[in-house]
């Protein structure tokens, strides 16, 4: 009797142990399956991103090739500056939108760190005017962050960090927005997001002039101390006078800015952004087109 009870108890313990082992194995299998599925999804996403990047490079090369075929660049970009250019195939499998704007349409934000007094003074005056107008909480800290992003105040001893720093300067509004977001987080100042920075500033490593022909009404009104409504009416007019005549006729001092304003010659300095579809998603990239040469290609990924 005792022997039989012992055998029965031993068998029950073995079954219990076997069940625990089985459950443990199932748990491991389930966990591994979840990990593998997650990895597969990640690989799939990376594969889609890689495909989109390859497409971006193809489109980039094709666009540059088409640009090169136009002898009169001003005629081409006057159209592209006015309206986005959508391109679609009849079957709907291909879609792309090309958007371009003048690279020097505003005061270059990088002038804040310029060694040229004229450019630096102009950029600082505009920055301080906007900061005062919108009553920013910590103007000095925002300026520090901008200069750090431009790369002129980076005193880091990290050699690897400096080695990997590909370029100095703020080359896009998206890059500038990251600085604004950091400032807003640090200072809890929502007013920084109310300022229409892109109507006043441009973002380029090369721009040394303001292409006033394509400048915003807001910037023109600021530069020459004019009534904004009068400037908007002038910019929207079909048959309008030259900027110099308009400024003079409205009591502005055009001569005071002649060293900053580009002449009548087309600068041939543009920045373009492309939106396109790939693998059921929307992607974008940007590049600069300066005097027949493409520069600073940046793949933004999905948007």
Backbone as CSV, one residue per row, in Angstrom:
resi,resn,N_x,N_y,N_z,CA_x,CA_y,CA_z,C_x,C_y,C_z
1,UNK,0.827,-1.203,0.000,0.000,0.000,0.000,0.859,1.250,0.000
2,UNK,1.804,1.283,0.876,2.697,2.451,0.953,3.499,2.591,-0.316
3,UNK,3.921,1.425,-0.845,4.739,1.447,-2.061,3.940,2.009,-3.225
4,UNK,2.655,1.607,-3.314,1.788,2.067,-4.405,1.575,3.578,-4.322
5,UNK,1.353,4.082,-3.121,1.170,5.521,-2.925,2.407,6.304,-3.326
6,UNK,3.560,5.764,-3.047,4.832,6.423,-3.389,4.983,6.535,-4.897
7,UNK,4.657,5.421,-5.566,4.784,5.420,-7.032,3.828,6.430,-7.649
8,UNK,2.575,6.490,-7.126,1.576,7.422,-7.657,2.008,8.882,-7.454
9,UNK,2.534,9.159,-6.286,3.003,10.527,-5.987,4.165,10.912,-6.886
10,UNK,5.064,9.993,-7.131,6.237,10.249,-7.992,5.809,10.572,-9.419
11,UNK,4.799,9.809,-9.896,4.307,10.043,-11.260,3.657,11.420,-11.375
12,UNK,2.884,11.820,-10.348,2.231,13.131,-10.352,3.249,14.252,-10.377
13,UNK,4.349,14.089,-9.621,5.399,15.109,-9.590,6.080,15.241,-10.949
14,UNK,6.291,14.057,-11.598,6.938,14.089,-12.913,6.055,14.788,-13.946
15,UNK,4.713,14.474,-13.870,3.789,15.127,-14.790,3.749,16.635,-14.569
16,UNK,3.752,17.031,-13.309,3.763,18.456,-12.987,5.019,19.142,-13.492
17,UNK,6.152,18.444,-13.327,7.425,19.005,-13.799,7.431,19.107,-15.320
18,UNK,6.898,18.055,-15.990,6.835,18.052,-17.455,5.956,19.177,-17.957
19,UNK,4.832,19.433,-17.254,3.935,20.512,-17.642,4.621,21.865,-17.497
20,UNK,5.373,22.032,-16.407,6.101,23.285,-16.199,7.125,23.509,-17.287
21,UNK,7.827,22.413,-17.678,8.822,22.516,-18.747,8.159,22.888,-20.058
22,UNK,7.000,22.240,-20.319,6.273,22.518,-21.561,5.819,23.968,-21.627
23,UNK,5.266,24.437,-20.501,4.823,25.832,-20.445,5.980,26.804,-20.615
24,UNK,7.120,26.454,-20.031,8.307,27.301,-20.149,8.766,27.380,-21.599
25,UNK,8.754,26.220,-22.270,9.168,26.179,-23.679,8.211,26.994,-24.533
26,UNK,6.891,26.826,-24.259,5.895,27.593,-25.007,6.092,29.092,-24.808
27,UNK,6.403,29.491,-23.570,6.636,30.905,-23.282,7.816,31.432,-24.078
28,UNK,8.884,30.624,-24.127,10.073,31.021,-24.880,9.758,31.130,-26.366
29,UNK,8.990,30.128,-26.882,8.624,30.127,-28.303,7.777,31.348,-28.640
30,UNK,6.795,31.645,-27.774,5.917,32.804,-27.998,6.726,34.101,-27.984
31,UNK,7.607,34.215,-26.967,8.439,35.415,-26.863,9.339,35.557,-28.077
32,UNK,9.926,34.449,-28.519,10.805,34.468,-29.684,10.034,34.841,-30.938
33,UNK,8.800,34.324,-31.052,7.956,34.637,-32.201,7.655,36.131,-32.267
34,UNK,7.316,36.712,-31.096,7.032,38.147,-31.029,8.250,38.951,-31.453
35,UNK,9.439,38.534,-30.960,10.680,39.227,-31.312,10.947,39.139,-32.806
36,UNK,10.779,37.920,-33.360,11.042,37.713,-34.787,10.061,38.493,-35.658
37,UNK,8.787,38.530,-35.228,7.801,39.306,-35.974,8.140,40.787,-35.941
38,UNK,8.557,41.243,-34.758,8.971,42.636,-34.637,10.178,42.926,-35.501
39,UNK,11.137,41.990,-35.527,12.337,42.152,-36.345,11.971,42.152,-37.823
40,UNK,11.047,41.246,-38.199,10.617,41.185,-39.595,9.970,42.494,-40.025
41,UNK,9.107,43.041,-39.138,8.457,44.312,-39.434,9.481,45.424,-39.593
42,UNK,10.497,45.405,-38.702,11.546,46.425,-38.770,12.337,46.297,-40.065
43,UNK,12.692,45.062,-40.431,13.434,44.824,-41.669,12.607,45.257,-42.866
44,UNK,11.290,44.965,-42.797,10.402,45.346,-43.887,10.355,46.860,-44.043
45,UNK,10.278,47.559,-42.896,10.274,49.019,-42.939,11.583,49.551,-43.493
46,UNK,12.700,48.950,-43.052,14.004,49.378,-43.546,14.119,49.121,-45.040
47,UNK,13.536,47.989,-45.472,13.559,47.662,-46.897,12.781,48.701,-47.692
48,UNK,11.616,49.105,-47.164,10.821,50.129,-47.834,11.573,51.449,-47.884
49,UNK,12.229,51.796,-46.777,12.992,53.043,-46.719,14.154,53.018,-47.710
50,UNK,14.811,51.850,-47.823,15.919,51.703,-48.761,15.426,51.868,-50.196
51,UNK,14.281,51.245,-50.500,13.680,51.376,-51.828,13.352,52.833,-52.128
52,UNK,12.779,53.517,-51.133,12.414,54.927,-51.304,13.651,55.797,-51.514
53,UNK,14.736,55.464,-50.804,15.977,56.234,-50.950,16.571,56.046,-52.342
54,UNK,16.504,54.809,-52.850,16.995,54.541,-54.213,16.175,55.341,-55.218
55,UNK,14.842,55.340,-55.029,13.979,56.132,-55.902,14.334,57.612,-55.832
56,UNK,14.583,58.094,-54.615,14.920,59.501,-54.430,16.165,59.871,-55.223
57,UNK,17.166,59.025,-55.182,18.404,59.293,-55.919,18.174,59.304,-57.423
58,UNK,17.293,58.405,-57.897,16.970,58.368,-59.329,16.237,59.643,-59.740
59,UNK,15.227,60.019,-58.947,14.464,61.234,-59.244,15.368,62.463,-59.195
60,UNK,16.233,62.488,-58.202,17.181,63.601,-58.020,18.043,63.773,-59.267
61,UNK,18.594,62.666,-59.751,19.447,62.718,-60.943,18.652,63.152,-62.175
62,UNK,17.429,62.651,-62.294,16.593,62.998,-63.446,16.223,64.476,-63.443
63,UNK,15.871,64.997,-62.270,15.491,66.409,-62.168,16.661,67.311,-62.528
64,UNK,17.834,66.986,-62.006,19.022,67.789,-62.305,19.334,67.758,-63.800
65,UNK,19.158,66.601,-64.409,19.403,66.479,-65.848,18.441,67.371,-66.634
66,UNK,17.166,67.390,-66.216,16.188,68.227,-66.906,16.482,69.706,-66.698
67,UNK,16.899,70.069,-65.487,17.262,71.467,-65.215,18.379,71.923,-66.155
68,UNK,19.340,71.051,-66.357,20.516,71.405,-67.160,20.159,71.684,-68.622
69,UNK,19.018,71.189,-69.063,18.610,71.378,-70.455,18.037,72.763,-70.718
70,UNK,17.666,73.476,-69.635,17.109,74.816,-69.795,18.224,75.850,-69.802
71,UNK,18.320,76.582,-70.902,19.345,77.624,-70.999,18.947,78.851,-70.180
72,UNK,17.675,79.209,-70.267,17.178,80.374,-69.536,16.624,79.908,-68.186
73,UNK,17.474,79.892,-67.174,17.072,79.392,-65.860,16.030,80.290,-65.193
74,UNK,16.072,81.583,-65.470,15.121,82.496,-64.834,13.687,82.166,-65.250
75,UNK,13.477,81.889,-66.524,12.143,81.532,-67.005,11.648,80.267,-66.332
76,UNK,12.527,79.283,-66.217,12.172,78.015,-65.579,11.784,78.214,-64.121
77,UNK,12.644,78.901,-63.375,12.416,79.007,-61.934,11.357,80.050,-61.578
78,UNK,11.128,81.007,-62.454,10.007,81.925,-62.216,8.700,81.137,-62.141
79,UNK,8.597,80.108,-62.961,7.398,79.252,-62.951,7.385,78.369,-61.708
80,UNK,8.525,77.753,-61.413,8.600,76.842,-60.262,8.437,77.584,-58.941
81,UNK,8.871,78.833,-58.877,8.714,79.621,-57.654,7.245,79.970,-57.413
82,UNK,6.481,80.039,-58.493,5.090,80.479,-58.397,4.155,79.363,-57.954
83,UNK,4.381,78.164,-58.475,3.450,77.072,-58.188,4.177,75.728,-58.163
84,UNK,3.753,74.798,-57.303,4.333,73.455,-57.292,4.045,72.753,-58.616
85,UNK,4.960,71.873,-59.016,4.810,71.149,-60.275,4.463,69.695,-59.989
86,UNK,3.187,69.284,-60.175,2.809,67.887,-59.942,3.031,67.039,-61.192
87,UNK,3.553,65.844,-61.001,3.787,64.900,-62.093,3.160,63.562,-61.708
88,UNK,2.246,63.067,-62.565,1.552,61.817,-62.270,1.420,60.969,-63.526
89,UNK,1.517,59.653,-63.357,1.293,58.747,-64.476,-0.201,58.467,-64.604
90,UNK,-0.638,58.073,-65.799,-2.066,57.845,-66.035,-2.609,56.701,-65.194
91,UNK,-1.786,55.684,-64.944,-2.268,54.531,-64.174,-2.179,54.759,-62.667
92,UNK,-1.643,55.908,-62.246,-1.603,56.233,-60.833,-0.467,55.601,-60.057
93,UNK,0.401,54.860,-60.742,1.499,54.186,-60.036,2.666,55.127,-59.741
94,UNK,2.690,56.242,-60.430,3.774,57.208,-60.211,3.195,58.572,-59.878
95,UNK,3.697,59.191,-58.816,3.277,60.557,-58.475,4.437,61.279,-57.804
96,UNK,4.638,62.514,-58.198,5.727,63.308,-57.632,5.363,64.780,-57.737
97,UNK,5.734,65.551,-56.726,5.506,66.998,-56.742,6.821,67.714,-56.476
98,UNK,7.165,68.640,-57.358,8.409,69.400,-57.244,8.081,70.814,-56.784
99,UNK,8.705,71.249,-55.696,8.485,72.584,-55.144,9.840,73.284,-55.018
100,UNK,9.957,74.462,-55.602,11.221,75.208,-55.526,10.972,76.631,-55.039
101,UNK,11.967,77.192,-54.395,11.904,78.592,-53.972,13.306,79.182,-53.996
102,UNK,13.415,80.514,-54.034,14.732,81.157,-54.079,15.510,80.869,-52.794
103,UNK,16.761,80.554,-52.937,17.597,80.257,-51.783,17.901,81.521,-50.976
104,UNK,17.887,82.676,-51.635,18.281,83.929,-50.986,17.112,84.893,-50.842
105,UNK,15.930,84.373,-50.576,14.734,85.223,-50.516,14.636,86.036,-49.227
106,UNK,15.515,85.773,-48.259,15.460,86.493,-46.997,16.839,86.804,-46.453
107,UNK,16.868,87.294,-45.237,18.136,87.525,-44.539,18.666,86.161,-44.114
108,UNK,19.848,85.825,-44.543,20.414,84.503,-44.252,20.643,84.332,-42.745
109,UNK,20.030,83.311,-42.156,20.159,83.088,-40.714,21.611,82.873,-40.307
110,UNK,22.424,82.361,-41.229,23.834,82.110,-40.930,24.659,83.389,-40.833
111,UNK,24.083,84.508,-41.269,24.781,85.786,-41.111,24.953,86.152,-39.639
112,UNK,24.176,85.542,-38.766,24.325,85.811,-37.336,25.727,85.458,-36.837
113,UNK,26.401,84.581,-37.568,27.759,84.187,-37.188,28.784,84.634,-38.228
114,UNK,28.384,85.554,-39.095,29.271,86.000,-40.168,30.404,86.876,-39.639
115,UNK,31.533,86.802,-40.307,32.669,87.665,-39.961,32.543,89.025,-40.642
116,UNK,31.564,89.147,-41.555,31.326,90.409,-42.241,30.344,91.247,-41.429
117,UNK,30.791,92.385,-40.979,30.006,93.232,-40.086,28.651,93.605,-40.677
118,UNK,28.615,93.949,-41.965,27.375,94.365,-42.615,26.308,93.273,-42.524
119,UNK,26.709,92.053,-42.835,25.766,90.933,-42.827,25.334,90.575,-41.407
120,UNK,26.295,90.537,-40.509,25.989,90.185,-39.118,25.062,91.215,-38.480
121,UNK,25.337,92.488,-38.707,24.508,93.553,-38.126,23.071,93.467,-38.633
122,UNK,22.917,93.176,-39.917,21.570,93.086,-40.499,20.790,91.920,-39.895
123,UNK,21.458,90.769,-39.768,20.801,89.586,-39.217,20.445,89.793,-37.741
124,UNK,21.351,90.391,-36.987,21.098,90.627,-35.559,19.959,91.623,-35.359
125,UNK,19.922,92.665,-36.190,18.869,93.673,-36.067,17.494,93.055,-36.323
126,UNK,17.398,92.201,-37.343,16.135,91.545,-37.663,15.736,90.572,-36.558
127,UNK,16.696,89.787,-36.084,16.427,88.820,-35.016,15.904,89.531,-33.761
128,UNK,16.567,90.597,-33.376,16.165,91.336,-32.169,14.808,92.014,-32.363
129,UNK,14.535,92.498,-33.571,13.253,93.138,-33.850,12.105,92.141,-33.691
130,UNK,12.277,90.941,-34.229,11.239,89.916,-34.126,11.078,89.448,-32.680
131,UNK,12.208,89.275,-31.996,12.164,88.839,-30.593,11.425,89.855,-29.729
132,UNK,11.642,91.122,-30.006,10.975,92.180,-29.234,9.492,92.272,-29.601
133,UNK,9.212,92.158,-30.901,7.833,92.267,-31.371,6.944,91.173,-30.781
134,UNK,7.507,89.969,-30.657,6.734,88.835,-30.141,7.026,88.566,-28.657
135,UNK,7.826,89.428,-28.062,8.093,89.366,-26.619,8.588,87.987,-26.174
136,UNK,9.676,87.528,-26.801,10.243,86.227,-26.425,10.787,86.276,-24.998
137,UNK,10.711,85.147,-24.327,11.071,85.092,-22.911,12.576,85.162,-22.692
138,UNK,13.361,84.487,-23.541,14.815,84.429,-23.334,15.520,84.542,-24.688
139,UNK,15.590,85.755,-25.200,16.197,86.003,-26.513,17.658,85.558,-26.559
140,UNK,18.377,85.805,-25.470,19.792,85.447,-25.424,20.004,83.952,-25.567
141,UNK,19.163,83.147,-24.925,19.313,81.693,-25.010,18.994,81.185,-26.412
142,UNK,17.976,81.751,-27.049,17.653,81.339,-28.409,18.805,81.650,-29.351
143,UNK,19.408,82.814,-29.189,20.546,83.181,-30.032,21.713,82.218,-29.805
144,UNK,21.942,81.830,-28.554,22.998,80.859,-28.240,22.768,79.547,-28.967
145,UNK,21.533,79.064,-28.941,21.202,77.792,-29.588,21.393,77.876,-31.103
146,UNK,21.018,79.022,-31.670,21.182,79.199,-33.117,22.663,79.193,-33.486
147,UNK,23.475,79.911,-32.729,24.912,79.974,-33.007,25.573,78.617,-32.817
148,UNK,25.114,77.865,-31.831,25.650,76.520,-31.626,25.323,75.623,-32.814
149,UNK,24.108,75.767,-33.338,23.711,74.964,-34.500,24.509,75.360,-35.737
150,UNK,24.749,76.644,-35.884,25.582,77.096,-37.002,26.992,76.520,-36.877
151,UNK,27.434,76.339,-35.626,28.717,75.679,-35.408,29.845,76.602,-35.049
152,UNK,29.538,77.869,-34.750,30.598,78.839,-34.474,30.968,78.924,-32.996
153,UNK,30.180,78.313,-32.122,30.490,78.394,-30.696,30.655,77.017,-30.085
154,UNK,30.945,76.004,-30.909,31.115,74.641,-30.416,32.548,74.464,-29.918
155,UNK,32.721,74.460,-28.592,34.045,74.288,-27.990,34.263,72.874,-27.467
156,UNK,33.543,71.926,-28.055,33.605,70.544,-27.585,35.011,69.959,-27.746
157,UNK,35.430,69.175,-26.763,36.717,68.485,-26.831,36.578,67.086,-27.409
158,UNK,35.338,66.735,-27.796,35.061,65.405,-28.338,35.527,65.364,-29.794
159,UNK,36.690,64.754,-30.024,37.264,64.719,-31.366,36.360,63.979,-32.335
160,UNK,35.768,62.856,-31.875,34.930,62.055,-32.760,33.705,62.839,-33.197
161,UNK,33.124,63.598,-32.257,31.957,64.399,-32.581,32.301,65.452,-33.620
162,UNK,33.444,66.101,-33.470,33.840,67.128,-34.421,34.220,66.527,-35.768
163,UNK,34.783,65.314,-35.725,35.182,64.658,-36.966,33.964,64.290,-37.802
164,UNK,32.883,63.893,-37.125,31.687,63.461,-37.828,30.798,64.631,-38.234
165,UNK,31.130,65.844,-37.784,30.325,67.013,-38.120,30.597,67.369,-39.579
166,UNK,29.658,67.031,-40.465,29.894,67.135,-41.893,29.931,68.575,-42.396
167,UNK,29.074,69.418,-41.857,29.016,70.778,-42.371,28.537,71.716,-41.288
168,UNK,29.020,72.936,-41.336,28.579,73.945,-40.392,27.524,74.803,-41.057
169,UNK,26.573,75.246,-40.246,25.556,76.128,-40.778,24.176,75.506,-40.739
170,UNK,23.173,76.368,-40.864,21.779,75.939,-40.926,21.353,76.036,-42.384
171,UNK,21.033,74.910,-42.989,20.793,74.880,-44.428,19.330,74.661,-44.808
172,UNK,18.446,74.531,-43.828,17.036,74.350,-44.150,16.168,74.832,-43.000
173,UNK,14.926,75.154,-43.333,13.991,75.592,-42.307,13.688,74.447,-41.344
174,UNK,13.681,73.217,-41.836,13.451,72.059,-40.965,14.526,71.964,-39.896
175,UNK,15.752,72.201,-40.302,16.857,72.177,-39.342,16.673,73.297,-38.319
176,UNK,16.259,74.459,-38.786,16.042,75.601,-37.895,14.895,75.325,-36.926
177,UNK,13.870,74.641,-37.391,12.723,74.307,-36.535,13.140,73.435,-35.351
178,UNK,14.154,72.595,-35.549,14.649,71.770,-34.447,15.251,72.649,-33.351
179,UNK,15.925,73.716,-33.753,16.486,74.667,-32.783,15.359,75.353,-32.026
180,UNK,14.324,75.765,-32.750,13.182,76.430,-32.126,12.486,75.498,-31.129
181,UNK,12.367,74.225,-31.497,11.723,73.251,-30.609,12.523,73.059,-29.330
182,UNK,13.848,73.014,-29.463,14.700,72.869,-28.285,14.562,74.083,-27.371
183,UNK,14.560,75.277,-27.979,14.393,76.500,-27.182,13.041,76.500,-26.472
184,UNK,11.999,76.131,-27.191,10.655,76.124,-26.611,10.570,75.144,-25.441
185,UNK,11.240,73.989,-25.570,11.258,72.996,-24.502,12.010,73.522,-23.281
186,UNK,13.154,74.161,-23.519,13.976,74.676,-22.417,13.321,75.862,-21.708
187,UNK,12.757,76.774,-22.495,12.275,78.037,-21.946,10.764,78.068,-21.714
188,UNK,10.066,77.027,-22.169,8.605,76.991,-22.051,7.997,78.261,-22.632
189,UNK,8.463,78.599,-23.846,8.058,79.846,-24.500,7.353,79.513,-25.818
190,UNK,6.025,79.478,-25.791,5.250,79.126,-26.977,5.267,80.222,-28.040
191,UNK,5.625,81.431,-27.653,5.593,82.561,-28.584,6.597,82.399,-29.721
192,UNK,7.638,81.595,-29.492,8.641,81.406,-30.539,8.024,80.736,-31.769
193,UNK,6.965,79.962,-31.540,6.297,79.296,-32.652,5.336,80.194,-33.408
194,UNK,5.058,81.374,-32.872,4.150,82.309,-33.526,4.860,83.174,-34.569
195,UNK,6.175,83.224,-34.496,6.939,84.078,-35.419,7.066,83.402,-36.781
196,UNK,6.691,84.076,-37.863,6.832,83.500,-39.213,8.276,83.629,-39.711
197,UNK,9.169,82.869,-39.101,10.603,82.987,-39.377,10.934,82.862,-40.865
198,UNK,10.237,81.958,-41.549,10.577,81.706,-42.950,10.171,82.852,-43.876
199,UNK,9.383,83.804,-43.376,9.048,84.976,-44.188,10.155,86.036,-44.118
200,UNK,11.029,85.902,-43.139,12.084,86.896,-42.937,13.488,86.352,-43.209
201,UNK,13.702,85.066,-42.888,15.044,84.493,-43.001,15.120,83.455,-44.111
202,UNK,16.317,83.301,-44.654,16.622,82.204,-45.569,17.694,81.340,-44.907
203,UNK,17.956,80.178,-45.491,18.831,79.205,-44.830,19.788,78.619,-45.864
204,UNK,21.000,79.149,-45.860,21.956,78.774,-46.901,23.389,78.947,-46.398
205,UNK,24.287,78.116,-46.924,25.705,78.254,-46.583,26.403,79.260,-47.489
206,UNK,25.750,79.619,-48.588,26.432,80.430,-49.603,25.832,81.813,-49.817
207,UNK,24.588,82.026,-49.455,23.891,83.266,-49.779,24.555,84.493,-49.150
208,UNK,24.874,85.474,-49.978,25.505,86.711,-49.526,24.664,87.942,-49.852
209,UNK,23.515,87.718,-50.491,22.631,88.817,-50.886,21.179,88.429,-50.586
210,UNK,20.310,89.433,-50.590,18.871,89.189,-50.476,18.267,89.347,-51.863
211,UNK,17.663,88.312,-52.375,17.027,88.365,-53.688,15.645,88.993,-53.512
212,UNK,15.616,90.321,-53.411,14.416,91.054,-53.018,13.253,90.869,-53.986
213,UNK,13.551,90.515,-55.232,12.473,90.303,-56.204,11.529,89.198,-55.729
214,UNK,12.068,88.251,-54.956,11.258,87.129,-54.476,11.044,87.183,-52.963
215,UNK,11.414,88.279,-52.330,11.263,88.395,-50.879,9.792,88.552,-50.504
216,UNK,9.470,88.196,-49.269,8.091,88.324,-48.790,7.747,89.792,-48.562
217,UNK,6.459,90.062,-48.569,6.002,91.425,-48.289,6.421,91.854,-46.891
218,UNK,6.412,90.893,-45.954,6.790,91.190,-44.577,8.236,91.654,-44.477
219,UNK,9.118,90.980,-45.208,10.532,91.358,-45.151,10.766,92.712,-45.808
220,UNK,10.131,92.947,-46.955,10.299,94.234,-47.642,9.798,95.377,-46.768
221,UNK,8.661,95.153,-46.123,8.112,96.192,-45.238,9.073,96.478,-44.090
222,UNK,9.709,95.421,-43.563,10.673,95.603,-42.467,11.930,96.331,-42.950
223,UNK,12.481,95.884,-44.060,13.752,96.451,-44.544,13.661,97.941,-44.823
224,UNK,12.509,98.379,-45.370,12.402,99.774,-45.793,11.383,100.567,-44.972
225,UNK,10.935,99.968,-43.863,10.011,100.651,-42.949,8.776,101.157,-43.694
226,UNK,8.122,100.234,-44.391,6.938,100.573,-45.185,5.686,99.940,-44.590
227,UNK,4.548,100.419,-45.009,3.268,99.853,-44.598,3.083,98.492,-45.254
228,UNK,2.804,97.471,-44.445,2.731,96.109,-44.952,1.619,95.938,-45.988
229,UNK,0.490,96.616,-45.794,-0.618,96.469,-46.731,-0.255,97.037,-48.100
230,UNK,0.470,98.169,-48.112,0.902,98.761,-49.382,1.874,97.829,-50.113
231,UNK,2.759,97.173,-49.337,3.729,96.250,-49.942,3.004,95.040,-50.530
232,UNK,2.011,94.526,-49.828,1.263,93.365,-50.335,0.544,93.700,-51.625
233,UNK,-0.016,94.897,-51.710,-0.691,95.323,-52.939,0.303,95.407,-54.085
234,UNK,1.509,95.895,-53.795,2.543,95.999,-54.834,3.013,94.617,-55.287
235,UNK,3.259,93.703,-54.336,3.748,92.362,-54.693,2.714,91.572,-55.488
236,UNK,1.431,91.846,-55.262,0.374,91.109,-55.964,-0.026,91.741,-57.292
237,UNK,0.513,92.926,-57.567,0.162,93.625,-58.811,0.759,92.901,-60.017
238,UNK,-0.003,92.825,-61.091,0.476,92.166,-62.314,1.523,93.035,-63.016
239,UNK,1.192,94.292,-63.168,2.111,95.236,-63.821,2.618,96.203,-62.753
240,UNK,3.731,95.862,-62.128,4.220,96.668,-61.019,5.552,97.341,-61.357
241,UNK,5.828,98.398,-60.652,7.087,99.116,-60.831,8.227,98.327,-60.194
242,UNK,9.451,98.781,-60.407,10.593,98.119,-59.783,10.553,98.340,-58.275
243,UNK,11.257,97.503,-57.546,11.308,97.640,-56.095,11.892,98.990,-55.701
244,UNK,12.927,99.406,-56.395,13.571,100.688,-56.076,12.586,101.843,-56.214
245,UNK,11.818,101.852,-57.304,10.843,102.917,-57.520,9.734,102.852,-56.476
246,UNK,9.267,101.631,-56.179,8.188,101.475,-55.204,8.620,101.985,-53.824
247,UNK,9.811,101.598,-53.404,10.306,102.013,-52.086,10.449,103.532,-52.025
248,UNK,11.049,104.107,-53.063,11.264,105.562,-53.097,9.934,106.318,-53.115
249,UNK,8.991,105.835,-53.933,7.685,106.498,-54.045,6.905,106.453,-52.736
250,UNK,7.220,105.479,-51.886,6.499,105.336,-50.626,7.303,105.842,-49.422
251,UNK,8.330,106.642,-49.709,9.076,107.298,-48.654,10.162,106.468,-48.012
252,UNK,10.516,105.326,-48.635,11.573,104.476,-48.087,12.940,104.858,-48.614
253,UNK,13.979,104.377,-47.932,15.355,104.681,-48.332,15.973,103.445,-48.970
254,UNK,15.808,103.319,-50.278,16.310,102.137,-50.982,17.830,102.098,-50.976
255,UNK,18.464,103.239,-51.058,19.929,103.310,-51.131,20.594,102.710,-49.896
256,UNK,19.910,102.727,-48.762,20.510,102.234,-47.523,20.716,100.721,-47.530
257,UNK,20.044,100.045,-48.467,20.132,98.576,-48.503,20.739,98.040,-49.800
258,UNK,21.261,98.915,-50.617,21.758,98.465,-51.920,22.896,97.458,-51.810
259,UNK,23.688,97.506,-50.734,24.787,96.553,-50.570,24.284,95.160,-50.182
260,UNK,23.041,95.108,-49.723,22.467,93.820,-49.308,21.548,93.214,-50.364
261,UNK,20.992,94.089,-51.212,20.014,93.641,-52.197,20.704,93.220,-53.490
262,UNK,20.282,92.076,-54.024,20.825,91.612,-55.307,20.327,92.513,-56.424
263,UNK,21.091,92.645,-57.471,20.699,93.472,-58.601,19.643,92.798,-59.454
264,UNK,19.471,93.263,-60.655,18.450,92.723,-61.547,18.836,91.347,-62.101
265,UNK,20.102,91.014,-62.054,20.552,89.733,-62.588,20.014,88.582,-61.747
266,UNK,19.504,87.547,-62.430,18.969,86.371,-61.744,20.095,85.655,-60.997
267,UNK,19.896,85.404,-59.702,20.963,84.814,-58.879,21.211,83.343,-59.183
268,UNK,20.204,82.644,-59.707,20.346,81.217,-60.009,20.758,80.425,-58.769
269,UNK,20.067,80.679,-57.665,20.300,79.971,-56.407,18.940,79.524,-55.865
270,UNK,18.674,78.241,-55.944,17.355,77.731,-55.579,17.468,76.557,-54.615
271,UNK,16.398,76.349,-53.864,16.281,75.154,-53.034,14.977,74.470,-53.421
272,UNK,15.047,73.169,-53.655,13.871,72.429,-54.116,13.570,71.266,-53.181
273,UNK,12.288,70.964,-53.060,11.834,69.840,-52.259,10.926,68.980,-53.129
274,UNK,11.090,67.667,-53.012,10.325,66.727,-53.831,9.537,65.798,-52.926
275,UNK,8.239,65.670,-53.196,7.380,64.724,-52.489,6.961,63.644,-53.482
276,UNK,7.050,62.396,-53.078,6.722,61.308,-54.013,6.223,60.081,-53.260
277,UNK,5.534,59.213,-53.985,5.004,57.995,-53.390,5.921,56.807,-53.642
278,UNK,6.030,55.930,-52.629,6.848,54.720,-52.763,6.326,53.655,-51.798
279,UNK,6.011,52.467,-52.318,5.543,51.324,-51.521,4.371,51.734,-50.623
280,UNK,3.449,52.494,-51.189,2.263,52.872,-50.454,2.454,53.973,-49.426
281,UNK,3.646,54.577,-49.369,3.935,55.648,-48.418,4.387,56.898,-49.162
282,UNK,4.367,58.031,-48.464,4.820,59.294,-49.040,6.179,59.669,-48.449
283,UNK,7.124,60.011,-49.314,8.478,60.363,-48.896,8.848,61.725,-49.486
284,UNK,9.935,62.296,-48.987,10.391,63.581,-49.521,11.903,63.723,-49.384
285,UNK,12.474,64.565,-50.240,13.887,64.931,-50.144,14.051,66.353,-50.647
286,UNK,15.169,66.956,-50.338,15.436,68.316,-50.785,16.861,68.435,-51.285
287,UNK,17.120,69.496,-52.056,18.467,69.766,-52.552,18.546,71.227,-52.952
288,UNK,19.759,71.713,-53.075,19.980,73.075,-53.549,20.517,73.019,-54.972
289,UNK,20.115,73.990,-55.762,20.570,74.080,-57.145,21.165,75.472,-57.343
290,UNK,22.496,75.521,-57.386,23.195,76.801,-57.404,24.064,76.913,-58.665
291,UNK,23.667,77.833,-59.530,24.406,78.096,-60.771,24.752,76.810,-61.526
292,UNK,23.725,75.986,-61.729,23.884,74.777,-62.522,24.463,73.588,-61.795
293,UNK,24.705,73.733,-60.492,25.288,72.637,-59.712,24.373,72.258,-58.556
294,UNK,24.106,70.974,-58.401,23.245,70.483,-57.321,24.075,70.212,-56.075
295,UNK,23.547,70.632,-54.903,24.285,70.474,-53.649,23.332,70.101,-52.519
296,UNK,23.918,69.574,-51.448,23.228,69.357,-50.175,21.931,68.552,-50.315
297,UNK,22.038,67.404,-50.958,20.893,66.482,-51.028,20.596,65.950,-49.629
298,UNK,19.319,66.003,-49.232,18.906,65.476,-47.934,17.635,64.657,-48.101
299,UNK,17.675,63.409,-47.665,16.520,62.528,-47.728,15.776,62.629,-46.400
300,UNK,14.520,63.097,-46.463,13.749,63.309,-45.246,13.016,62.050,-44.778
301,UNK,12.803,61.103,-45.679,12.046,59.909,-45.306,10.558,60.161,-45.388
302,UNK,9.781,59.391,-44.628,8.320,59.501,-44.671,7.863,60.806,-44.029
303,UNK,6.732,61.315,-44.524,6.136,62.511,-43.924,4.629,62.348,-43.852
